[in-house]
């Protein structure tokens, strides 16, 4: 299993398919990246995740995708670890390494995506319950649900650096 990191530059960036919520400033685009996960074949991308640079202390994950054939499945040589958990562990580890000043990782998840919510909770992501921290992106509306144009409700989840194992 291998994770490749690509910069978000003119060759790896399209504002046409990046969610409108990520209205990044030009300097933030160059500090953001895409993680590609290869399970057995380096030519085949099995999972994708983008790390959007929000500030020196905050990265927001987005565009998280895992190939359907690996969803809910355990890794054969690690029978207690699912591919999704392995991928997200590698992504989080890379973020702490690539962005040493980052203290918080956020993401948004569809409220009806129960498997993803369970995965993120198992990785120490939580839902904001009190007044948002000044270091938290979207701090003005952390308590509210963010609704996409197709009426899907998205919830914000947060993970702080002190949970940097797994």
Secondary structure, DSSP 8 states (H G I E B T S, - for coil): -EEEEEE-STTS--TTTS-TT----HHHHHH-EEEEEESS-TTS--EEEEEEEEETTEEEEEEEEE-GGGTT-EETTEEEEEHHHHHHHHHHHHHHHH-TT--EEEEEEETT-HHHHHHHHHTT-EE--SS--TTSTTGGGSSS-EE-TTS-EEEEEEEETT----
